[in-house]
Amino acid sequence: MKSYRKELWFHTNQRREFINITPEVEKCLEESGITEGLCLVNAMHITASVFINDDESGLHQDFEVWLEKLAPEKPYSQYRHNGFEDNADAHLKRTLMGREVVVAVTKGKLDLGPWEQIFYGEFDGKRRKRVLVKIIGE
């Protein structure tokens, strides 16, 4: 069995952003030479997420509104975590959106549904963060 590992780095300009990372993950799969197996993609930070969904701007705005209702950024004082940092909401948003995805690899391609794309979700941005891509198989 082969194994491949690569870190993808991102620096967002906003506190919250959704980035379609499917092309970067597909490039990793090509580099790996693996044609049958599994591809794990996970956020390596506790205020970021990796998830699969549709690449549609209205849906991304819906995510933003929904997450803000469930874990509003402000007032900062509503969270016990917020002392030296003001990112308690980002930790909660990450929990809601998930840490990672696992995608089957079939015939050298990510085995995604018709509209499925892989996204990096940033909830406490404006700094450099990474995503791990780990692919195993033959």
N, CA, C and O atoms as CSV, one atom per row, in Angstrom:
chain,resi,resn,atom,element,x,y,z
A,1,MET,N,N,0.838,-1.179,0.000
A,1,MET,CA,C,0.000,0.000,0.000
A,1,MET,C,C,0.888,1.250,0.000
A,1,MET,O,O,1.884,1.307,0.722
A,2,LYS,N,N,0.523,2.249,-0.812
A,2,LYS,CA,C,1.234,3.527,-0.869
A,2,LYS,C,C,0.610,4.509,0.119
A,2,LYS,O,O,-0.551,4.381,0.508
A,3,SER,N,N,1.414,5.486,0.509
A,3,SER,CA,C,0.950,6.551,1.391
A,3,SER,C,C,1.516,7.876,0.890
A,3,SER,O,O,2.674,7.943,0.478
A,4,TYR,N,N,0.713,8.912,0.925
A,4,TYR,CA,C,1.106,10.239,0.458
A,4,TYR,C,C,0.633,11.260,1.489
A,4,TYR,O,O,-0.474,11.146,2.016
A,5,ARG,N,N,1.464,12.252,1.774
A,5,ARG,CA,C,1.104,13.305,2.732
A,5,ARG,C,C,1.575,14.650,2.198
A,5,ARG,O,O,2.703,14.784,1.722
A,6,LYS,N,N,0.691,15.650,2.286
A,6,LYS,CA,C,1.070,17.004,1.883
A,6,LYS,C,C,0.266,18.000,2.711
A,6,LYS,O,O,-0.897,17.760,3.035
A,7,GLU,N,N,0.896,19.113,3.044
A,7,GLU,CA,C,0.211,20.198,3.737
A,7,GLU,C,C,-0.080,21.310,2.735
A,7,GLU,O,O,0.789,21.716,1.964
A,8,LEU,N,N,-1.308,21.787,2.762
A,8,LEU,CA,C,-1.721,22.937,1.958
A,8,LEU,C,C,-1.839,24.122,2.911
A,8,LEU,O,O,-2.453,24.006,3.972
A,9,TRP,N,N,-1.265,25.240,2.547
A,9,TRP,CA,C,-1.271,26.420,3.412
A,9,TRP,C,C,-2.181,27.507,2.834
A,9,TRP,O,O,-2.229,27.719,1.622
A,10,PHE,N,N,-2.895,28.184,3.723
A,10,PHE,CA,C,-3.814,29.248,3.319
A,10,PHE,C,C,-3.637,30.455,4.226
A,10,PHE,O,O,-3.392,30.317,5.424
A,11,HIS,N,N,-3.763,31.633,3.641
A,11,HIS,CA,C,-3.780,32.876,4.405
A,11,HIS,C,C,-4.994,33.663,3.929
A,11,HIS,O,O,-5.017,34.156,2.801
A,12,THR,N,N,-5.987,33.778,4.776
A,12,THR,CA,C,-7.214,34.461,4.374
A,12,THR,C,C,-7.125,35.948,4.717
A,12,THR,O,O,-6.421,36.343,5.647
A,13,ASN,N,N,-7.843,36.752,3.960
A,13,ASN,CA,C,-7.871,38.195,4.173
A,13,ASN,C,C,-9.007,38.626,5.083
A,13,ASN,O,O,-9.048,39.771,5.534
A,14,GLN,N,N,-9.928,37.712,5.354
A,14,GLN,CA,C,-11.070,38.016,6.200
A,14,GLN,C,C,-11.103,37.051,7.377
A,14,GLN,O,O,-10.445,36.011,7.361
A,15,ARG,N,N,-11.868,37.406,8.386
A,15,ARG,CA,C,-12.005,36.530,9.554
A,15,ARG,C,C,-12.655,35.210,9.157
A,15,ARG,O,O,-12.246,34.147,9.624
A,16,ARG,N,N,-13.677,35.281,8.287
A,16,ARG,CA,C,-14.366,34.063,7.848
A,16,ARG,C,C,-14.376,34.002,6.329
A,16,ARG,O,O,-14.726,34.966,5.649
A,17,GLU,N,N,-13.980,32.840,5.816
A,17,GLU,CA,C,-13.993,32.613,4.370
A,17,GLU,C,C,-14.206,31.137,4.094
A,17,GLU,O,O,-13.851,30.278,4.901
A,18,PHE,N,N,-14.796,30.858,2.934
A,18,PHE,CA,C,-14.904,29.495,2.424
A,18,PHE,C,C,-14.103,29.437,1.127
A,18,PHE,O,O,-14.328,30.233,0.216
A,19,ILE,N,N,-13.165,28.489,1.048
A,19,ILE,CA,C,-12.296,28.361,-0.118
A,19,ILE,C,C,-12.479,26.975,-0.715
A,19,ILE,O,O,-12.344,25.970,-0.016
A,20,ASN,N,N,-12.785,26.919,-2.001
A,20,ASN,CA,C,-12.895,25.641,-2.699
A,20,ASN,C,C,-11.479,25.112,-2.917
A,20,ASN,O,O,-10.705,25.689,-3.680
A,21,ILE,N,N,-11.146,24.009,-2.242
A,21,ILE,CA,C,-9.799,23.443,-2.348
A,21,ILE,C,C,-9.777,22.157,-3.178
A,21,ILE,O,O,-8.774,21.443,-3.193
A,22,THR,N,N,-10.878,21.864,-3.863
A,22,THR,CA,C,-10.940,20.646,-4.672
A,22,THR,C,C,-9.794,20.552,-5.674
A,22,THR,O,O,-9.175,19.493,-5.771
A,23,PRO,N,N,-9.482,21.610,-6.424
A,23,PRO,CA,C,-8.370,21.501,-7.389
A,23,PRO,C,C,-7.032,21.170,-6.728
A,23,PRO,O,O,-6.248,20.397,-7.279
A,24,GLU,N,N,-6.762,21.743,-5.555
A,24,GLU,CA,C,-5.515,21.454,-4.852
A,24,GLU,C,C,-5.467,19.998,-4.395
A,24,GLU,O,O,-4.417,19.359,-4.465
A,25,VAL,N,N,-6.608,19.469,-3.925
A,25,VAL,CA,C,-6.659,18.074,-3.486
A,25,VAL,C,C,-6.510,17.144,-4.680
A,25,VAL,O,O,-5.834,16.119,-4.581
A,26,GLU,N,N,-7.133,17.485,-5.816
A,26,GLU,CA,C,-6.980,16.681,-7.030
A,26,GLU,C,C,-5.520,16.653,-7.487
A,26,GLU,O,O,-5.035,15.623,-7.957
A,27,LYS,N,N,-4.825,17.776,-7.350
A,27,LYS,CA,C,-3.406,17.819,-7.709
A,27,LYS,C,C,-2.605,16.896,-6.790
A,27,LYS,O,O,-1.699,16.198,-7.246
A,28,CYS,N,N,-2.936,16.892,-5.506
A,28,CYS,CA,C,-2.264,15.978,-4.564
A,28,CYS,C,C,-2.486,14.532,-4.982
A,28,CYS,O,O,-1.558,13.724,-4.959
A,29,LEU,N,N,-3.717,14.208,-5.362
A,29,LEU,CA,C,-4.026,12.843,-5.782
A,29,LEU,C,C,-3.198,12.457,-7.004
A,29,LEU,O,O,-2.667,11.348,-7.075
A,30,GLU,N,N,-3.090,13.362,-7.953
A,30,GLU,CA,C,-2.277,13.097,-9.147
A,30,GLU,C,C,-0.814,12.871,-8.766
A,30,GLU,O,O,-0.172,11.944,-9.262
A,31,GLU,N,N,-0.287,13.734,-7.872
A,31,GLU,CA,C,1.104,13.594,-7.421
A,31,GLU,C,C,1.345,12.262,-6.711
A,31,GLU,O,O,2.432,11.691,-6.802
A,32,SER,N,N,0.326,11.772,-6.006
A,32,SER,CA,C,0.473,10.554,-5.204
A,32,SER,C,C,0.641,9.306,-6.056
A,32,SER,O,O,1.293,8.351,-5.634
A,33,GLY,N,N,0.060,9.305,-7.252
A,33,GLY,CA,C,0.081,8.125,-8.097
A,33,GLY,C,C,-0.878,7.033,-7.638
A,33,GLY,O,O,-0.886,5.936,-8.197
A,34,ILE,N,N,-1.664,7.321,-6.648
A,34,ILE,CA,C,-2.622,6.350,-6.113
A,34,ILE,C,C,-3.890,6.381,-6.955
A,34,ILE,O,O,-4.420,7.453,-7.248
A,35,THR,N,N,-4.377,5.199,-7.345
A,35,THR,CA,C,-5.577,5.134,-8.184
A,35,THR,C,C,-6.777,4.516,-7.471
A,35,THR,O,O,-7.915,4.718,-7.896
A,36,GLU,N,N,-6.543,3.774,-6.405
A,36,GLU,CA,C,-7.624,3.171,-5.614
A,36,GLU,C,C,-7.281,3.324,-4.136
A,36,GLU,O,O,-6.222,2.875,-3.698
A,37,GLY,N,N,-8.159,3.948,-3.371
A,37,GLY,CA,C,-7.869,4.125,-1.960
A,37,GLY,C,C,-8.763,5.156,-1.318
A,37,GLY,O,O,-9.926,5.315,-1.690
A,38,LEU,N,N,-8.202,5.861,-0.340
A,38,LEU,CA,C,-8.936,6.869,0.419
A,38,LEU,C,C,-8.097,8.126,0.544
A,38,LEU,O,O,-6.873,8.074,0.663
A,39,CYS,N,N,-8.787,9.257,0.514
A,39,CYS,CA,C,-8.144,10.553,0.651
A,39,CYS,C,C,-8.756,11.273,1.853
A,39,CYS,O,O,-9.948,11.580,1.868
A,40,LEU,N,N,-7.926,11.532,2.851
A,40,LEU,CA,C,-8.327,12.285,4.034
A,40,LEU,C,C,-7.878,13.726,3.858
A,40,LEU,O,O,-6.733,13.982,3.486
A,41,VAL,N,N,-8.772,14.665,4.123
A,41,VAL,CA,C,-8.430,16.084,4.071
A,41,VAL,C,C,-8.923,16.689,5.377
A,41,VAL,O,O,-10.124,16.681,5.650
A,42,ASN,N,N,-8.003,17.215,6.189
A,42,ASN,CA,C,-8.452,17.774,7.461
A,42,ASN,C,C,-7.749,19.071,7.820
A,42,ASN,O,O,-6.577,19.288,7.514
A,43,ALA,N,N,-8.514,19.917,8.479
A,43,ALA,CA,C,-7.997,21.188,8.973
A,43,ALA,C,C,-7.078,20.906,10.152
A,43,ALA,O,O,-7.401,20.100,11.025
A,44,MET,N,N,-5.940,21.568,10.170
A,44,MET,CA,C,-4.962,21.366,11.235
A,44,MET,C,C,-5.022,22.475,12.286
A,44,MET,O,O,-4.059,22.701,13.018
A,45,HIS,N,N,-6.153,23.155,12.350
A,45,HIS,CA,C,-6.341,24.250,13.310
A,45,HIS,C,C,-7.742,24.140,13.898
A,45,HIS,O,O,-8.681,23.742,13.207
A,46,ILE,N,N,-7.881,24.489,15.163
A,46,ILE,CA,C,-9.145,24.281,15.866
A,46,ILE,C,C,-10.187,25.366,15.614
A,46,ILE,O,O,-11.265,25.349,16.208
A,47,THR,N,N,-9.863,26.306,14.734
A,47,THR,CA,C,-10.839,27.314,14.346
A,47,THR,C,C,-11.063,27.304,12.835
A,47,THR,O,O,-11.459,28.311,12.249
A,48,ALA,N,N,-10.805,26.162,12.217
A,48,ALA,CA,C,-11.000,25.996,10.775
A,48,ALA,C,C,-11.643,24.641,10.515
A,48,ALA,O,O,-11.626,23.756,11.370
A,49,SER,N,N,-12.209,24.495,9.325
A,49,SER,CA,C,-12.977,23.301,8.993
A,49,SER,C,C,-12.675,22.859,7.573
A,49,SER,O,O,-12.236,23.649,6.737
A,50,VAL,N,N,-12.918,21.577,7.314
A,50,VAL,CA,C,-12.958,21.053,5.952
A,50,VAL,C,C,-14.290,20.330,5.813
A,50,VAL,O,O,-14.654,19.514,6.659
A,51,PHE,N,N,-15.012,20.632,4.746
A,51,PHE,CA,C,-16.326,20.028,4.539
A,51,PHE,C,C,-16.596,19.886,3.051
A,51,PHE,O,O,-15.905,20.476,2.220
A,52,ILE,N,N,-17.606,19.098,2.728
A,52,ILE,CA,C,-18.014,18.896,1.330
A,52,ILE,C,C,-19.409,19.466,1.146
A,52,ILE,O,O,-20.315,19.201,1.936
A,53,ASN,N,N,-19.567,20.255,0.090
A,53,ASN,CA,C,-20.882,20.758,-0.275
A,53,ASN,C,C,-20.818,21.365,-1.668
A,53,ASN,O,O,-19.830,21.194,-2.382
A,54,ASP,N,N,-21.856,22.061,-2.045
A,54,ASP,CA,C,-21.998,22.684,-3.353
A,54,ASP,C,C,-21.222,24.002,-3.401
A,54,ASP,O,O,-21.179,24.729,-2.409
A,55,ASP,N,N,-20.617,24.310,-4.534
A,55,ASP,CA,C,-19.902,25.580,-4.718
A,55,ASP,C,C,-20.874,26.606,-5.289
A,55,ASP,O,O,-20.833,26.931,-6.476
A,56,GLU,N,N,-21.738,27.104,-4.432
A,56,GLU,CA,C,-22.774,28.046,-4.837
A,56,GLU,C,C,-22.775,29.200,-3.845
A,56,GLU,O,O,-22.943,28.988,-2.644
A,57,SER,N,N,-22.589,30.420,-4.341
A,57,SER,CA,C,-22.388,31.581,-3.465
A,57,SER,C,C,-23.571,31.827,-2.527
A,57,SER,O,O,-23.366,32.213,-1.376
A,58,GLY,N,N,-24.796,31.611,-2.991
A,58,GLY,CA,C,-25.955,31.797,-2.115
A,58,GLY,C,C,-25.923,30.841,-0.933
A,58,GLY,O,O,-26.263,31.215,0.190
A,59,LEU,N,N,-25.513,29.603,-1.193
A,59,LEU,CA,C,-25.405,28.622,-0.122
A,59,LEU,C,C,-24.326,29.036,0.873
A,59,LEU,O,O,-24.503,28.874,2.081
A,60,HIS,N,N,-23.227,29.561,0.385
A,60,HIS,CA,C,-22.153,29.998,1.277
A,60,HIS,C,C,-22.620,31.160,2.143
A,60,HIS,O,O,-22.253,31.240,3.315
A,61,GLN,N,N,-23.416,32.052,1.591
A,61,GLN,CA,C,-23.989,33.136,2.387
A,61,GLN,C,C,-24.961,32.572,3.423
A,61,GLN,O,O,-25.032,33.071,4.546
A,62,ASP,N,N,-25.712,31.529,3.045
A,62,ASP,CA,C,-26.608,30.871,3.999
A,62,ASP,C,C,-25.825,30.248,5.154
A,62,ASP,O,O,-26.243,30.339,6.308
A,63,PHE,N,N,-24.689,29.614,4.843
A,63,PHE,CA,C,-23.830,29.062,5.902
A,63,PHE,C,C,-23.423,30.169,6.870
A,63,PHE,O,O,-23.510,30.009,8.087
A,64,GLU,N,N,-22.980,31.282,6.316
A,64,GLU,CA,C,-22.520,32.410,7.140
A,64,GLU,C,C,-23.631,32.895,8.068
A,64,GLU,O,O,-23.396,33.095,9.260
A,65,VAL,N,N,-24.833,33.083,7.537
A,65,VAL,CA,C,-25.966,33.558,8.339
A,65,VAL,C,C,-26.327,32.529,9.407
A,65,VAL,O,O,-26.537,32.879,10.568
A,66,TRP,N,N,-26.397,31.267,9.010
A,66,TRP,CA,C,-26.761,30.187,9.935
A,66,TRP,C,C,-25.745,30.060,11.064
A,66,TRP,O,O,-26.117,29.970,12.234
A,67,LEU,N,N,-24.458,30.054,10.709
A,67,LEU,CA,C,-23.412,29.938,11.724
A,67,LEU,C,C,-23.417,31.132,12.675
A,67,LEU,O,O,-23.201,30.982,13.878
A,68,GLU,N,N,-23.662,32.298,12.131
A,68,GLU,CA,C,-23.680,33.507,12.963
A,68,GLU,C,C,-24.869,33.490,13.927
A,68,GLU,O,O,-24.773,34.026,15.031
A,69,LYS,N,N,-25.980,32.886,13.525
A,69,LYS,CA,C,-27.128,32.743,14.440
A,69,LYS,C,C,-26.807,31.767,15.568
A,69,LYS,O,O,-27.164,32.002,16.722
A,70,LEU,N,N,-26.130,30.671,15.225
A,70,LEU,CA,C,-25.833,29.641,16.216
A,70,LEU,C,C,-24.672,30.020,17.141
A,70,LEU,O,O,-24.691,29.692,18.328
A,71,ALA,N,N,-23.670,30.705,16.605
A,71,ALA,CA,C,-22.483,31.078,17.381
A,71,ALA,C,C,-22.040,32.478,16.953
A,71,ALA,O,O,-21.054,32.623,16.230
A,72,PRO,N,N,-22.763,33.506,17.398
A,72,PRO,CA,C,-22.426,34.866,16.967
A,72,PRO,C,C,-21.049,35.302,17.467
A,72,PRO,O,O,-20.643,34.990,18.587
A,73,GLU,N,N,-20.350,36.030,16.606
A,73,GLU,CA,C,-19.017,36.518,16.975
A,73,GLU,C,C,-19.085,37.471,18.165
A,73,GLU,O,O,-18.272,37.384,19.085
A,74,LYS,N,N,-20.050,38.372,18.143
A,74,LYS,CA,C,-20.161,39.408,19.185
A,74,LYS,C,C,-21.505,39.297,19.897
A,74,LYS,O,O,-22.466,38.812,19.299
A,75,PRO,N,N,-21.605,39.722,21.134
A,75,PRO,CA,C,-20.532,40.343,21.922
A,75,PRO,C,C,-19.527,39.304,22.411
A,75,PRO,O,O,-19.888,38.187,22.779
A,76,TYR,N,N,-18.277,39.696,22.404
A,76,TYR,CA,C,-17.206,38.794,22.825
A,76,TYR,C,C,-17.399,38.322,24.266
A,76,TYR,O,O,-16.992,37.219,24.632
A,77,SER,N,N,-18.024,39.174,25.074
A,77,SER,CA,C,-18.196,38.874,26.502
A,77,SER,C,C,-19.139,37.702,26.773
A,77,SER,O,O,-19.196,37.212,27.900
A,78,GLN,N,N,-19.878,37.245,25.761
A,78,GLN,CA,C,-20.819,36.133,25.981
A,78,GLN,C,C,-20.119,34.787,26.146
A,78,GLN,O,O,-20.749,33.806,26.542
A,79,TYR,N,N,-18.823,34.735,25.846
A,79,TYR,CA,C,-18.092,33.476,25.894
A,79,TYR,C,C,-17.048,33.481,27.010
A,79,TYR,O,O,-16.306,34.449,27.178
A,80,ARG,N,N,-17.003,32.407,27.754
A,80,ARG,CA,C,-15.994,32.266,28.812
A,80,ARG,C,C,-14.590,32.103,28.241
A,80,ARG,O,O,-13.613,32.499,28.876
A,81,HIS,N,N,-14.483,31.530,27.059
A,81,HIS,CA,C,-13.176,31.316,26.414
A,81,HIS,C,C,-12.482,32.648,26.107
A,81,HIS,O,O,-11.258,32.750,26.175
A,82,ASN,N,N,-13.272,33.654,25.773
A,82,ASN,CA,C,-12.705,34.933,25.347
A,82,ASN,C,C,-12.096,35.675,26.532
A,82,ASN,O,O,-12.803,36.209,27.387
A,83,GLY,N,N,-10.791,35.692,26.558
A,83,GLY,CA,C,-10.031,36.431,27.554
A,83,GLY,C,C,-8.940,37.163,26.825
A,83,GLY,O,O,-9.034,38.361,26.558
A,84,PHE,N,N,-7.888,36.409,26.502
A,84,PHE,CA,C,-6.802,36.983,25.718
A,84,PHE,C,C,-7.115,36.924,24.230
A,84,PHE,O,O,-6.504,37.641,23.437
A,85,GLU,N,N,-8.064,36.073,23.845
A,85,GLU,CA,C,-8.470,35.948,22.446
A,85,GLU,C,C,-9.956,36.280,22.336
A,85,GLU,O,O,-10.676,36.336,23.333
A,86,ASP,N,N,-10.392,36.496,21.108
A,86,ASP,CA,C,-11.809,36.786,20.868
A,86,ASP,C,C,-12.388,35.813,19.841
A,86,ASP,O,O,-13.170,36.207,18.976
A,87,ASN,N,N,-11.996,34.531,19.943
A,87,ASN,CA,C,-12.359,33.591,18.889
A,87,ASN,C,C,-13.189,32.395,19.354
A,87,ASN,O,O,-13.196,31.357,18.691
A,88,ALA,N,N,-13.879,32.522,20.466
A,88,ALA,CA,C,-14.703,31.400,20.939
A,88,ALA,C,C,-15.719,30.985,19.882
A,88,ALA,O,O,-15.966,29.795,19.687
A,89,ASP,N,N,-16.303,31.957,19.205
A,89,ASP,CA,C,-17.289,31.644,18.167
A,89,ASP,C,C,-16.674,30.795,17.065
A,89,ASP,O,O,-17.349,29.926,16.515
A,90,ALA,N,N,-15.402,31.029,16.730
A,90,ALA,CA,C,-14.721,30.272,15.682
A,90,ALA,C,C,-14.569,28.806,16.074
A,90,ALA,O,O,-14.700,27.921,15.229
A,91,HIS,N,N,-14.296,28.547,17.344
A,91,HIS,CA,C,-14.202,27.164,17.825
A,91,HIS,C,C,-15.549,26.451,17.667
A,91,HIS,O,O,-15.603,25.294,17.250
A,92,LEU,N,N,-16.620,27.147,18.000
A,92,LEU,CA,C,-17.958,26.554,17.895
A,92,LEU,C,C,-18.347,26.327,16.437
A,92,LEU,O,O,-18.911,25.287,16.099
A,93,LYS,N,N,-18.050,27.289,15.578
A,93,LYS,CA,C,-18.369,27.156,14.156
A,93,LYS,C,C,-17.630,25.970,13.537
A,93,LYS,O,O,-18.189,25.247,12.713
A,94,ARG,N,N,-16.381,25.776,13.934
A,94,ARG,CA,C,-15.611,24.641,13.442
A,94,ARG,C,C,-16.268,23.331,13.855
A,94,ARG,O,O,-16.334,22.389,13.065
A,95,THR,N,N,-16.754,23.272,15.090
A,95,THR,CA,C,-17.409,22.058,15.566
A,95,THR,C,C,-18.646,21.760,14.734
A,95,THR,O,O,-18.922,20.600,14.428
A,96,LEU,N,N,-19.384,22.783,14.369
A,96,LEU,CA,C,-20.592,22.602,13.561
A,96,LEU,C,C,-20.280,22.152,12.138
A,96,LEU,O,O,-20.993,21.312,11.588
A,97,MET,N,N,-19.234,22.695,11.539
A,97,MET,CA,C,-18.916,22.413,10.136
A,97,MET,C,C,-18.007,21.197,9.965
A,97,MET,O,O,-17.893,20.664,8.861
A,98,GLY,N,N,-17.368,20.759,11.028
A,98,GLY,CA,C,-16.564,19.544,10.959
A,98,GLY,C,C,-15.091,19.791,10.728
A,98,GLY,O,O,-14.682,20.845,10.241
A,99,ARG,N,N,-14.311,18.801,11.087
A,99,ARG,CA,C,-12.852,18.887,11.015
A,99,ARG,C,C,-12.289,18.362,9.709
A,99,ARG,O,O,-11.286,18.878,9.216
A,100,GLU,N,N,-12.932,17.324,9.130
A,100,GLU,CA,C,-12.299,16.608,8.025
A,100,GLU,C,C,-13.326,15.954,7.117
A,100,GLU,O,O,-14.512,15.858,7.431
A,101,VAL,N,N,-12.814,15.509,5.979
A,101,VAL,CA,C,-13.598,14.677,5.068
A,101,VAL,C,C,-12.721,13.529,4.604
A,101,VAL,O,O,-11.497,13.650,4.553
A,102,VAL,N,N,-13.347,12.429,4.270
A,102,VAL,CA,C,-12.677,11.295,3.651
A,102,VAL,C,C,-13.407,11.025,2.341
A,102,VAL,O,O,-14.627,10.859,2.317
A,103,VAL,N,N,-12.646,10.985,1.258
A,103,VAL,CA,C,-13.226,10.780,-0.066
A,103,VAL,C,C,-12.608,9.529,-0.682
A,103,VAL,O,O,-11.390,9.353,-0.661
A,104,ALA,N,N,-13.448,8.674,-1.221
A,104,ALA,CA,C,-12.955,7.491,-1.925
A,104,ALA,C,C,-12.182,7.927,-3.169
A,104,ALA,O,O,-12.512,8.925,-3.811
A,105,VAL,N,N,-11.150,7.157,-3.490
A,105,VAL,CA,C,-10.384,7.351,-4.719
A,105,VAL,C,C,-10.666,6.149,-5.606
A,105,VAL,O,O,-10.417,5.007,-5.219
A,106,THR,N,N,-11.188,6.413,-6.800
A,106,THR,CA,C,-11.555,5.363,-7.741
A,106,THR,C,C,-11.009,5.713,-9.122
A,106,THR,O,O,-11.280,6.788,-9.658
A,107,LYS,N,N,-10.239,4.793,-9.684
A,107,LYS,CA,C,-9.647,4.996,-11.004
A,107,LYS,C,C,-8.880,6.316,-11.095
A,107,LYS,O,O,-8.924,7.005,-12.114
A,108,GLY,N,N,-8.177,6.655,-10.010
A,108,GLY,CA,C,-7.327,7.834,-9.993
A,108,GLY,C,C,-8.047,9.153,-9.819
A,108,GLY,O,O,-7.439,10.210,-9.983
A,109,LYS,N,N,-9.339,9.118,-9.487
A,109,LYS,CA,C,-10.139,10.341,-9.333
A,109,LYS,C,C,-10.810,10.357,-7.967
A,109,LYS,O,O,-11.087,9.308,-7.386
A,110,LEU,N,N,-11.070,11.567,-7.460
A,110,LEU,CA,C,-11.876,11.686,-6.257
A,110,LEU,C,C,-13.297,11.265,-6.601
A,110,LEU,O,O,-13.876,11.758,-7.569
A,111,ASP,N,N,-13.850,10.375,-5.828
A,111,ASP,CA,C,-15.178,9.817,-6.106
A,111,ASP,C,C,-16.242,10.690,-5.436
A,111,ASP,O,O,-16.863,10.290,-4.451
A,112,LEU,N,N,-16.439,11.886,-5.991
A,112,LEU,CA,C,-17.401,12.857,-5.471
A,112,LEU,C,C,-18.706,12.803,-6.253
A,112,LEU,O,O,-18.731,12.397,-7.414
A,113,GLY,N,N,-19.780,13.214,-5.606
A,113,GLY,CA,C,-21.072,13.315,-6.286
A,113,GLY,C,C,-21.065,14.463,-7.280
A,113,GLY,O,O,-20.103,15.229,-7.332
A,114,PRO,N,N,-22.131,14.596,-8.075
A,114,PRO,CA,C,-22.158,15.562,-9.178
A,114,PRO,C,C,-21.864,17.008,-8.786
A,114,PRO,O,O,-21.217,17.722,-9.552
A,115,TRP,N,N,-22.313,17.454,-7.635
A,115,TRP,CA,C,-22.124,18.849,-7.245
A,115,TRP,C,C,-21.165,18.996,-6.070
A,115,TRP,O,O,-20.932,20.108,-5.597
A,116,GLU,N,N,-20.612,17.892,-5.599
A,116,GLU,CA,C,-19.773,17.938,-4.409
A,116,GLU,C,C,-18.394,18.530,-4.692
A,116,GLU,O,O,-17.739,18.199,-5.680
A,117,GLN,N,N,-17.982,19.412,-3.794
A,117,GLN,CA,C,-16.667,20.034,-3.828
A,117,GLN,C,C,-16.134,20.050,-2.394
A,117,GLN,O,O,-16.909,20.015,-1.438
A,118,ILE,N,N,-14.820,20.102,-2.251
A,118,ILE,CA,C,-14.192,20.134,-0.936
A,118,ILE,C,C,-13.842,21.584,-0.601
A,118,ILE,O,O,-13.253,22.301,-1.411
A,119,PHE,N,N,-14.217,21.997,0.609
A,119,PHE,CA,C,-13.997,23.375,1.043
A,119,PHE,C,C,-13.178,23.457,2.315
A,119,PHE,O,O,-13.277,22.612,3.204
A,120,TYR,N,N,-12.376,24.491,2.372
A,120,TYR,CA,C,-11.716,24.909,3.607
A,120,TYR,C,C,-12.552,26.043,4.166
A,120,TYR,O,O,-12.794,27.040,3.486
A,121,GLY,N,N,-12.992,25.889,5.400
A,121,GLY,CA,C,-13.756,26.934,6.071
A,121,GLY,C,C,-12.903,27.584,7.139
A,121,GLY,O,O,-12.436,26.914,8.060
A,122,GLU,N,N,-12.701,28.873,7.021
A,122,GLU,CA,C,-11.903,29.631,7.989
A,122,GLU,C,C,-12.841,30.479,8.843
A,122,GLU,O,O,-13.693,31.195,8.318
A,123,PHE,N,N,-12.679,30.394,10.153
A,123,PHE,CA,C,-13.559,31.120,11.073
A,123,PHE,C,C,-12.810,32.089,11.980
A,123,PHE,O,O,-13.436,32.815,12.752
A,124,ASP,N,N,-11.490,32.112,11.901
A,124,ASP,CA,C,-10.669,33.036,12.692
A,124,ASP,C,C,-9.429,33.368,11.877
A,124,ASP,O,O,-8.306,33.057,12.274
A,125,GLY,N,N,-9.647,33.993,10.750
A,125,GLY,CA,C,-8.596,34.152,9.747
A,125,GLY,C,C,-7.682,35.332,9.922
A,125,GLY,O,O,-7.456,35.835,11.023
A,126,LYS,N,N,-7.166,35.752,8.791
A,126,LYS,CA,C,-6.180,36.812,8.668
A,126,LYS,C,C,-4.811,36.353,9.154
A,126,LYS,O,O,-3.987,37.158,9.589
A,127,ARG,N,N,-4.585,35.055,9.071
A,127,ARG,CA,C,-3.272,34.502,9.390
A,127,ARG,C,C,-3.098,33.182,8.656
A,127,ARG,O,O,-4.052,32.644,8.095
A,128,ARG,N,N,-1.882,32.668,8.664
A,128,ARG,CA,C,-1.530,31.469,7.905
A,128,ARG,C,C,-1.970,30.211,8.647
A,128,ARG,O,O,-1.681,30.035,9.830
A,129,LYS,N,N,-2.676,29.339,7.926
A,129,LYS,CA,C,-3.123,28.067,8.503
A,129,LYS,C,C,-2.986,26.971,7.451
A,129,LYS,O,O,-2.827,27.237,6.260
A,130,ARG,N,N,-3.054,25.707,7.939
A,130,ARG,CA,C,-2.796,24.601,7.016
A,130,ARG,C,C,-3.882,23.534,7.058
A,130,ARG,O,O,-4.649,23.403,8.012
A,131,VAL,N,N,-3.898,22.779,5.959
A,131,VAL,CA,C,-4.793,21.635,5.787
A,131,VAL,C,C,-3.898,20.442,5.431
A,131,VAL,O,O,-2.977,20.567,4.624
A,132,LEU,N,N,-4.176,19.304,6.033
A,132,LEU,CA,C,-3.431,18.084,5.736
A,132,LEU,C,C,-4.192,17.252,4.708
A,132,LEU,O,O,-5.398,17.042,4.832
A,133,VAL,N,N,-3.474,16.785,3.698
A,133,VAL,CA,C,-4.013,15.828,2.739
A,133,VAL,C,C,-3.222,14.537,2.916
A,133,VAL,O,O,-2.002,14.527,2.753
A,134,LYS,N,N,-3.907,13.460,3.246
A,134,LYS,CA,C,-3.272,12.135,3.438
A,134,LYS,C,C,-4.011,11.155,2.545
A,134,LYS,O,O,-5.223,10.985,2.675
A,135,ILE,N,N,-3.289,10.510,1.638
A,135,ILE,CA,C,-3.904,9.574,0.693
A,135,ILE,C,C,-3.230,8.222,0.876
A,135,ILE,O,O,-2.004,8.116,0.886
A,136,ILE,N,N,-4.054,7.197,1.021
A,136,ILE,CA,C,-3.516,5.837,1.129
A,136,ILE,C,C,-4.211,4.955,0.118
A,136,ILE,O,O,-5.381,5.167,-0.199
A,137,GLY,N,N,-3.496,3.966,-0.389
A,137,GLY,CA,C,-4.084,3.053,-1.352
A,137,GLY,C,C,-3.037,2.490,-2.293
A,137,GLY,O,O,-1.840,2.494,-2.005
A,138,GLU,N,N,-3.514,2.011,-3.411
A,138,GLU,CA,C,-2.654,1.389,-4.436
A,138,GLU,C,C,-2.714,2.176,-5.736
A,138,GLU,O,O,-2.060,1.808,-6.711
